[in-house]
Amino acid sequence: MSFNHSILRPDLQRIAAWIEPGSRVLDLGCGTGTLLKHLQESKQVDGVGVEIDNERMIACVSNGVNVIQQNLEDGLALFDDKQFDVVVLSQTLQAMLNTEHILKEMARVAKRGIVSFPNFGHWTHWWSIFNGHMPVTGQMPYEWYNTPNIHLCTLSDFEALANKLGLSILERCTFKEGDEISFMPSWRSTLALYHFQS
Protein backbone atom coordinates (compact mmCIF):
# COMPACT_ATOMS: atom_id res chain seq x y z
CA MET A 1 0.00 0.00 0.00
CA SER A 2 1.53 3.32 -1.00
CA PHE A 3 1.63 6.25 1.36
CA ASN A 4 -0.35 9.35 0.42
CA HIS A 5 2.19 12.18 0.18
CA SER A 6 -0.58 14.79 0.39
CA ILE A 7 -1.37 13.93 4.02
CA LEU A 8 2.09 15.11 5.06
CA ARG A 9 2.16 18.64 6.45
CA PRO A 10 3.99 21.02 4.06
CA ASP A 11 6.95 21.31 6.45
CA LEU A 12 7.29 17.51 6.60
CA GLN A 13 7.14 17.39 2.79
CA ARG A 14 10.11 19.78 2.68
CA ILE A 15 11.99 17.73 5.28
CA ALA A 16 11.36 14.61 3.20
CA ALA A 17 12.68 16.39 0.10
CA TRP A 18 15.98 17.08 1.92
CA ILE A 19 16.50 13.36 2.68
CA GLU A 20 18.15 11.18 0.08
CA PRO A 21 16.84 7.70 -0.82
CA GLY A 22 18.34 4.89 1.23
CA SER A 23 19.50 7.19 4.05
CA ARG A 24 19.79 6.13 7.67
CA VAL A 25 17.37 8.48 9.48
CA LEU A 26 16.79 9.17 13.16
CA ASP A 27 13.56 11.07 13.92
CA LEU A 28 13.55 12.62 17.40
CA GLY A 29 10.11 13.18 18.88
CA CYS A 30 8.70 11.26 15.93
CA GLY A 31 5.07 11.39 17.10
CA THR A 32 2.97 8.75 15.35
CA GLY A 33 5.72 8.01 12.83
CA THR A 34 4.09 9.78 9.86
CA LEU A 35 7.34 11.16 8.45
CA LEU A 36 9.31 7.93 8.89
CA LYS A 37 6.56 5.82 7.34
CA HIS A 38 6.50 8.13 4.34
CA LEU A 39 10.30 8.00 4.02
CA GLN A 40 10.34 4.21 4.34
CA GLU A 41 7.76 3.80 1.58
CA SER A 42 8.88 6.56 -0.80
CA LYS A 43 12.66 6.60 -0.26
CA GLN A 44 13.43 3.21 1.31
CA VAL A 45 15.19 4.82 4.27
CA ASP A 46 16.42 2.82 7.24
CA GLY A 47 14.59 4.78 9.93
CA VAL A 48 14.33 4.81 13.72
CA GLY A 49 12.11 7.08 15.78
CA VAL A 50 12.46 8.27 19.37
CA GLU A 51 9.25 9.06 21.25
CA ILE A 52 8.27 9.36 24.93
CA ASP A 53 4.47 9.22 24.67
CA ASN A 54 2.94 5.72 25.02
CA GLU A 55 0.03 6.26 22.63
CA ARG A 56 2.26 7.72 19.95
CA MET A 57 4.66 4.79 20.35
CA ILE A 58 1.81 2.36 19.78
CA ALA A 59 0.82 4.33 16.67
CA CYS A 60 4.42 4.09 15.39
CA VAL A 61 4.45 0.33 15.84
CA SER A 62 1.06 0.11 14.08
CA ASN A 63 2.55 2.15 11.22
CA GLY A 64 5.46 -0.28 10.93
CA VAL A 65 7.97 2.27 12.25
CA ASN A 66 10.88 1.22 14.47
CA VAL A 67 10.66 3.30 17.62
CA ILE A 68 12.54 3.62 20.91
CA GLN A 69 10.91 5.07 24.01
CA GLN A 70 13.19 7.66 25.54
CA ASN A 71 13.14 11.18 26.92
CA LEU A 72 15.21 13.40 24.62
CA GLU A 73 16.40 15.38 27.63
CA ASP A 74 18.45 12.30 28.55
CA GLY A 75 20.47 12.77 25.36
CA LEU A 76 21.31 10.34 22.59
CA ALA A 77 23.99 8.30 24.36
CA LEU A 78 22.55 5.01 23.08
CA PHE A 79 23.53 6.01 19.53
CA ASP A 80 27.06 5.89 18.11
CA ASP A 81 28.92 8.75 16.46
CA LYS A 82 27.70 9.23 12.87
CA GLN A 83 25.41 6.21 13.15
CA PHE A 84 22.90 8.04 10.92
CA ASP A 85 23.00 10.10 7.76
CA VAL A 86 20.27 12.48 8.92
CA VAL A 87 18.67 13.28 12.28
CA VAL A 88 15.35 15.17 12.38
CA LEU A 89 13.94 17.24 15.25
CA SER A 90 10.60 18.59 14.05
CA GLN A 91 8.79 21.25 16.10
CA THR A 92 10.38 20.06 19.35
CA LEU A 93 13.51 22.23 19.73
CA GLN A 94 11.60 25.01 21.51
CA ALA A 95 10.39 22.56 24.18
CA MET A 96 13.85 21.24 25.05
CA LEU A 97 15.41 22.25 28.37
CA ASN A 98 18.95 22.06 27.00
CA THR A 99 18.85 23.32 23.41
CA GLU A 100 22.61 23.41 22.91
CA HIS A 101 23.04 19.85 24.16
CA ILE A 102 20.45 18.33 21.80
CA LEU A 103 21.92 20.18 18.81
CA LYS A 104 25.44 18.97 19.72
CA GLU A 105 24.11 15.43 20.08
CA MET A 106 22.37 15.67 16.70
CA ALA A 107 25.66 16.75 15.13
CA ARG A 108 27.43 13.84 16.84
CA VAL A 109 25.10 11.01 15.78
CA ALA A 110 24.47 12.11 12.19
CA LYS A 111 26.23 13.73 9.26
CA ARG A 112 23.37 16.18 8.77
CA GLY A 113 20.55 17.53 10.90
CA ILE A 114 17.14 19.04 10.23
CA VAL A 115 15.27 21.12 12.81
CA SER A 116 12.03 23.07 12.71
CA PHE A 117 10.58 25.43 15.29
CA PRO A 118 8.03 28.25 15.64
CA ASN A 119 9.46 31.61 14.60
CA PHE A 120 8.95 33.98 17.52
CA GLY A 121 9.93 36.87 15.25
CA HIS A 122 6.61 36.80 13.35
CA TRP A 123 5.05 40.27 13.42
CA THR A 124 1.84 39.12 15.19
CA HIS A 125 3.90 37.98 18.18
CA TRP A 126 5.41 41.42 18.54
CA TRP A 127 1.98 43.00 18.14
CA SER A 128 0.60 40.81 20.95
CA ILE A 129 3.48 41.80 23.24
CA PHE A 130 3.02 45.46 22.30
CA ASN A 131 -0.61 45.09 23.43
CA GLY A 132 0.48 43.59 26.75
CA HIS A 133 -0.07 39.87 26.10
CA MET A 134 2.02 36.84 25.27
CA PRO A 135 1.18 35.65 21.74
CA VAL A 136 -1.21 32.77 21.10
CA THR A 137 -1.22 31.65 17.46
CA GLY A 138 -1.78 28.56 15.35
CA GLN A 139 1.92 27.73 15.55
CA MET A 140 2.07 28.53 19.29
CA PRO A 141 -1.46 27.69 20.50
CA TYR A 142 -0.78 27.73 24.24
CA GLU A 143 -1.31 30.35 26.90
CA TRP A 144 1.76 31.57 28.81
CA TYR A 145 0.87 29.44 31.85
CA ASN A 146 0.47 26.05 30.11
CA THR A 147 2.92 26.20 27.22
CA PRO A 148 5.50 23.43 26.69
CA ASN A 149 7.57 26.00 24.75
CA ILE A 150 10.36 27.20 27.00
CA HIS A 151 12.95 28.48 24.51
CA LEU A 152 11.36 30.75 21.94
CA CYS A 153 13.64 32.10 19.22
CA THR A 154 13.77 33.95 15.94
CA LEU A 155 15.52 32.94 12.74
CA SER A 156 18.49 35.17 13.64
CA ASP A 157 18.67 33.63 17.12
CA PHE A 158 18.89 30.11 15.73
CA GLU A 159 21.44 31.08 13.09
CA ALA A 160 23.64 32.68 15.75
CA LEU A 161 23.44 29.55 17.91
CA ALA A 162 24.22 27.30 14.93
CA ASN A 163 27.29 29.43 14.19
CA LYS A 164 28.39 29.25 17.83
CA LEU A 165 28.12 25.44 17.76
CA GLY A 166 30.00 25.14 14.46
CA LEU A 167 26.96 23.99 12.49
CA SER A 168 26.96 24.92 8.82
CA ILE A 169 23.48 25.77 7.52
CA LEU A 170 22.87 24.14 4.14
CA GLU A 171 19.30 25.29 3.54
CA ARG A 172 16.55 27.26 5.23
CA CYS A 173 12.84 27.21 4.50
CA THR A 174 10.05 29.15 6.21
CA PHE A 175 6.27 28.73 6.25
CA LYS A 176 3.09 30.45 7.35
CA GLU A 177 -0.01 28.25 7.57
CA GLY A 178 1.44 25.76 5.11
CA ASP A 179 2.53 28.36 2.53
CA GLU A 180 6.23 28.87 1.90
CA ILE A 181 7.43 32.39 2.72
CA SER A 182 10.37 33.86 0.82
CA PHE A 183 9.80 37.62 1.21
CA MET A 184 10.80 39.01 4.64
CA PRO A 185 10.68 35.56 6.29
CA SER A 186 11.92 36.82 9.65
CA TRP A 187 8.76 38.90 10.04
CA ARG A 188 6.24 36.96 7.92
CA SER A 189 6.88 33.28 8.69
CA THR A 190 5.52 31.36 11.67
CA LEU A 191 7.61 28.19 11.20
CA ALA A 192 11.30 27.81 10.31
CA LEU A 193 13.12 24.74 8.97
CA TYR A 194 16.90 24.43 8.89
CA HIS A 195 19.07 21.78 7.24
CA PHE A 196 22.62 21.76 8.61
CA GLN A 197 25.84 19.78 8.84
CA SER A 198 28.57 19.79 11.46
Rosetta blueprint (number, residue, H / E / L):
1 M L
2 S L
3 F L
4 N L
5 H H
6 S H
7 I H
8 L L
9 R L
10 P H
11 D H
12 L H
13 Q H
14 R H
15 I H
16 A H
17 A H
18 W L
19 I L
20 E L
21 P L
22 G L
23 S L
24 R E
25 V E
26 L E
27 D E
28 L E
29 G L
30 C L
31 G L
32 T L
33 G L
34 T H
35 L H
36 L H
37 K H
38 H H
39 L H
40 Q H
41 E H
42 S H
43 K H
44 Q L
45 V L
46 D E
47 G E
48 V E
49 G E
50 V E
51 E E
52 I L
53 D L
54 N H
55 E H
56 R H
57 M H
58 I H
59 A H
60 C H
61 V H
62 S H
63 N L
64 G L
65 V L
66 N L
67 V E
68 I E
69 Q E
70 Q L
71 N L
72 L H
73 E H
74 D H
75 G L
76 L L
77 A L
78 L L
79 F L
80 D L
81 D L
82 K L
83 Q L
84 F E
85 D E
86 V E
87 V E
88 V E
89 L E
90 S E
91 Q L
92 T L
93 L H
94 Q H
95 A H
96 M L
97 L L
98 N L
99 T H
100 E H
101 H H
102 I H
103 L H
104 K H
105 E H
106 M H
107 A H
108 R H
109 V H
110 A E
111 K E
112 R E
113 G E
114 I E
115 V E
116 S E
117 F E
118 P E
119 N E
120 F L
121 G L
122 H L
123 W H
124 T H
125 H H
126 W H
127 W H
128 S H
129 I H
130 F H
131 N L
132 G L
133 H L
134 M L
135 P L
136 V L
137 T L
138 G L
139 Q L
140 M L
141 P L
142 Y L
143 E L
144 W L
145 Y L
146 N L
147 T L
148 P L
149 N L
150 I L
151 H L
152 L L
153 C E
154 T L
155 L H
156 S H
157 D H
158 F H
159 E H
160 A H
161 L H
162 A H
163 N H
164 K H
165 L L
166 G L
167 L L
168 S E
169 I E
170 L E
171 E E
172 R E
173 C E
174 T E
175 F E
176 K E
177 E L
178 G L
179 D E
180 E E
181 I L
182 S L
183 F L
184 M L
185 P H
186 S H
187 W H
188 R H
189 S L
190 T L
191 L E
192 A E
193 L E
194 Y E
195 H E
196 F E
197 Q E
198 S L
